[in-house]
Amino acid sequence: MDKVRILNLKIPARHGVYEFEKDKDGLFELDVEMFTNLSAAGKSDDLKDTINYDEAVSVITDIFTEKDYHLIEAVGDSICQKLLSDFPIQKVVLKIRKPHAPIMANLDSVEVELVREKL
């Protein structure tokens, strides 16, 4: 299956369980893989036959910033469901990284990965 990827999309937001996480924006990093058949776009060279990633980025950003979630799993699920309903894709894989996670450990980031498919 073909896919369109958006890598390391950086979005400021205030997601987190703790109140101090809602005081100022943290920078989150997202990777999105949207699975679809790209053969028509390969033949037509027309944007209408593929995933418009500018529109996808707008949808992702709007959902990610419309409210403050406690869990990145919750905002991620909302994004996956919207992408599956609004775009001609069969499957989406979404990774959300939180480099500023408030835990006492020597790490680069924490990350959740969600995989959703059309039923």
HELIX and SHEET records of a PDB file:
HELIX    1   1 GLU A   19  LYS A   22  5                                   4    
HELIX    2   2 SER A   39  SER A   44  1                                   6    
HELIX    3   3 LEU A   47  ASP A   49  5                                   3    
HELIX    4   4 TYR A   53  GLU A   66  1                                  14    
HELIX    5   5 ILE A   72  ASP A   86  1                                  15    
SHEET    1   A 4 ASP A   2  ALA A  13  0                                        
SHEET    2   A 4 GLY A  26  THR A  36 -1                                        
SHEET    3   A 4 LYS A  91  LYS A  98 -1                                        
SHEET    4   A 4 VAL A 110  GLU A 117 -1                                        
END                                                                             
